[in-house]
């Protein structure tokens, strides 16, 4: 089971973020001015398992004209012809007027098919559930932090103000066992967050991408749908309206496990060279 998040439908209401915090009884952070629009949580953390990003792109340079919102294209053109919409609107411009826009995305744990955090855990605290989701067993976690540095998405974190253990999205494991969809997907008013079987979600994602391309949104793209990412794909995929880096997502995330064999060989080679030099030194 997994998520598909369509950022073209996200309105930034934060209902998913609030529902996740309420259901999992996560403490709310102290409000603060972050300087990043309406984003006061700023990033995923041990107590923020869903994070709604507000990405302002003001005065950006686009290779192609800004794509109109598909559902309102006809009405916008008609209003322009009737003279009811000014050519240069005052204040904050909407996407169908110029290239200035807001990108909104509800970020979450990717529940990777080959999860680097699980591979790095020395105690076996991170497991795969019967729903093929990645879950942290709090009674086994020792708070070493190896999973934190292994995650290429910056998802998992240690609760420095609480139990000092690693925490992240559980995909509402307790709700899944009772046949209930996760709280964030349940609360999303626009169905930007869709929950279901991963293969069906990927089919839906490709259909949605094709629909947006037909309607002129040429910059739409999928992230995490192909299995080549992290050697198996993600169980929480996204439809994006810009490059992954714009959403603070790595375009080519790496599995630390892939570096074990080369690093081991170089270590053995370095040890052999040092040993040989030591033998020559003591022989003299």
C-alpha positions in Angstrom: 0.0 0.0 0.0 1.1 3.6 -0.5 0.4 7.2 -1.5 0.1 9.1 -4.7 0.3 12.9 -4.2 -0.9 15.1 -7.1 0.6 18.6 -6.5 -1.5 20.1 -9.3 -4.6 19.5 -7.0 -3.0 20.6 -3.7 -4.5 23.9 -2.4 -2.2 24.2 0.6 -5.0 23.9 3.2 -2.8 21.8 5.5 -5.7 19.6 6.4 -3.5 16.5 5.9 -0.8 18.0 8.2 -3.3 18.7 10.9 -5.1 15.3 10.5 -1.8 13.5 10.8 -0.7 15.4 13.9 -4.1 14.9 15.5 -4.5 11.2 14.8 -0.9 10.3 15.9 -1.0 12.7 18.8 2.1 14.6 17.7 2.9 17.8 19.6 2.5 21.0 17.6 5.6 23.1 17.1 5.9 26.6 18.4 4.7 29.1 15.7 7.5 31.1 14.2 8.1 33.3 11.2 10.1 31.2 8.8 10.3 33.6 5.9 9.0 30.9 3.6 5.5 32.0 2.8 2.8 30.2 5.0 5.1 27.4 5.9 5.6 27.4 9.6 6.7 23.8 10.0 9.5 24.2 7.4 10.4 20.4 7.1 9.6 16.9 8.0 10.7 16.0 11.5 10.2 13.5 14.4 6.9 15.3 15.2 5.9 16.5 11.7 5.2 13.4 9.5 3.3 15.4 6.9 4.6 18.7 5.7 2.9 21.1 3.2 5.4 23.0 1.2 4.7 26.5 -0.1 7.2 27.2 -2.9 7.0 30.8 -4.3 8.2 31.2 -7.8 8.0 35.0 -8.4 9.7 36.5 -11.4 10.9 33.1 -12.7 12.0 32.6 -16.2 10.2 30.0 -18.1 11.2 28.4 -21.4 7.5 28.2 -22.4 4.4 30.3 -21.5 2.8 29.5 -18.2 0.2 26.8 -18.7 -3.4 27.8 -17.9 -5.4 26.0 -15.3 -7.2 23.4 -17.5 -10.5 23.5 -15.8 -10.8 27.3 -16.2 -9.2 27.8 -19.6 -12.4 28.4 -21.5 -13.9 30.7 -18.9 -10.7 32.8 -18.7 -10.5 33.2 -22.4 -14.2 34.3 -22.6 -13.7 36.7 -19.7 -10.7 38.3 -21.4 -12.6 38.7 -24.6 -15.4 40.4 -22.7 -13.0 42.7 -21.0 -14.0 41.5 -17.5 -10.4 40.4 -16.6 -7.6 43.1 -16.8 -4.6 42.2 -18.9 -2.3 43.0 -16.0 -4.0 42.1 -12.8 -2.9 43.9 -9.6 -1.5 42.2 -6.6 -0.6 38.5 -6.6 -1.0 37.1 -10.2 -2.6 33.8 -10.9 -1.1 31.1 -13.0 -3.1 31.9 -16.1 -1.9 35.5 -16.2 1.9 35.1 -16.1 4.7 32.8 -14.9 4.5 33.8 -11.2 3.0 31.0 -9.1 2.9 29.0 -6.0 3.9 25.4 -5.9 2.3 23.4 -3.1 3.2 19.9 -2.1 2.3 17.6 0.8 5.6 15.8 1.5 5.7 12.5 3.4 7.9 9.5 4.0 8.4 7.7 0.6 8.2 4.1 2.1 10.9 3.1 -0.4 10.8 -0.5 -1.8 14.5 -0.7 -0.8 14.5 1.6 2.2 18.0 3.0 3.0 16.9 3.6 6.6 16.0 0.0 7.0 19.3 -1.2 5.5 21.2 1.1 7.9 19.4 0.2 11.1 21.7 -1.9 13.3 19.0 -3.2 15.7 16.3 -4.3 13.3 14.0 -1.6 14.7 12.9 -0.6 11.1 10.8 -3.3 9.5 8.4 -3.9 6.6 4.8 -4.5 7.6 2.3 -6.8 6.0 1.2 -3.8 3.9 4.8 -3.5 2.6 5.3 -0.2 4.4 8.3 0.9 6.4 7.7 1.0 10.1 9.9 2.0 13.1 9.5 -0.2 16.2 9.9 2.3 19.1 10.6 -0.4 21.7 13.7 -1.6 19.7 15.1 1.7 18.4 18.2 2.8 20.3 18.4 6.3 18.8 21.7 5.7 17.1 20.8 7.9 14.2 22.2 5.8 11.4 18.8 5.8 9.7 18.8 9.6 9.7 22.0 10.0 7.7 21.0 7.1 5.4 17.7 8.6 4.2 18.3 10.6 1.0 15.0 12.5 1.5 15.6 13.8 5.0 12.4 12.1 6.2 13.3 10.3 9.4 14.5 12.2 12.4 15.3 11.8 16.1 13.0 13.5 18.7 15.6 15.5 20.5 13.0 17.1 22.8 11.3 13.8 23.8 12.4 10.2 23.8 15.5 10.7 21.6 14.3 7.9 19.3 13.8 7.9 15.5 10.3 8.7 14.3 8.6 9.1 10.9 5.3 8.4 9.1 3.9 5.0 9.8 1.3 5.3 7.0 -1.2 5.0 9.8 -0.4 1.4 10.5 -3.0 1.2 13.2 -5.7 2.5 10.9 -4.6 0.1 8.1 -5.0 -2.9 10.4 -8.7 -1.9 10.9 -9.2 -1.3 7.2 -9.3 2.5 7.4 -7.4 4.7 5.1 -4.6 7.0 6.5 -5.8 10.2 8.2 -4.0 12.5 5.7 -5.7 11.0 2.7 -9.1 10.9 4.5 -8.8 14.6 5.3 -7.6 15.9 1.9 -10.5 17.9 0.4 -9.3 17.9 -3.2 -8.1 14.2 -3.3 -4.6 15.5 -3.9 -3.5 12.6 -1.7 -4.7 9.2 -2.9 -4.2 6.0 -0.9 -4.3 2.5 -2.3 -2.3 -0.4 -3.9 1.0 0.8 -5.3 0.6 -0.6 -8.7 -2.9 0.8 -9.1 -1.6 4.2 -7.9 1.1 4.1 -10.5 -1.4 3.4 -13.3 -3.5 6.3 -12.0 -0.4 8.6 -11.9 0.4 7.8 -15.6 -3.2 8.5 -16.6 -3.2 11.8 -14.7 0.1 12.8 -16.3 -1.3 12.1 -19.8 -4.4 14.1 -19.0 -2.4 17.1 -17.9 -0.1 16.9 -21.0 -3.2 16.9 -23.2 -4.5 20.0 -21.5 -1.3 21.9 -22.0 0.6 21.4 -18.7 3.8 20.2 -20.4 6.0 20.7 -17.4 4.1 18.1 -15.3 6.2 15.0 -14.5 6.1 12.0 -12.2 8.5 11.3 -9.4 9.0 7.9 -7.8 6.7 6.0 -10.2 9.5 4.3 -12.2 11.2 1.4 -10.5 14.7 2.7 -11.3 14.7 5.2 -8.4 16.5 3.6 -5.4 16.6 0.3 -7.3 12.9 -0.5 -6.8 10.9 2.7 -6.7 8.9 4.5 -4.1 5.6 3.6 -2.5 4.8 7.3 -2.1 5.0 8.8 -5.5 4.3 12.4 -6.7 3.1 14.3 -9.7 5.2 17.5 -9.9 4.9 20.7 -11.8 8.6 21.5 -11.9 12.0 19.8 -11.5 12.3 17.7 -8.3 14.9 20.0 -6.9 12.3 22.8 -6.7 10.4 20.6 -4.2 13.6 19.8 -2.3 13.6 16.2 -3.8 16.8 14.7 -5.1 16.6 13.9 -8.8 18.8 10.8 -8.4 18.8 9.6 -4.7 21.5 7.2 -3.8 21.4 4.0 -1.6 24.3 4.0 0.9 24.2 0.2 0.6 25.6 0.5 -2.9 28.8 2.1 -1.5 29.5 -0.7 0.9 31.3 -3.0 -1.6 33.5 -0.3 -3.2 34.4 1.2 0.1 35.3 -2.2 1.5 37.6 -2.9 -1.4 39.3 0.4 -1.1 39.7 -0.2 2.7 41.3 -3.6 2.1 43.6 -2.2 -0.6 44.7 0.7 1.7 45.3 -1.7 4.5 47.4 -4.0 2.2 49.5 -1.0 1.0 50.1 0.2 4.6 51.0 -3.3 5.7 53.5 -3.7 2.9 55.1 -0.4 3.6 55.3 -1.3 7.3 57.1 -4.6 6.4 59.6 -2.7 4.3 60.2 -0.1 7.0 60.8 -2.7 9.8 63.0 -4.8 7.5 65.4 -1.9 7.1 
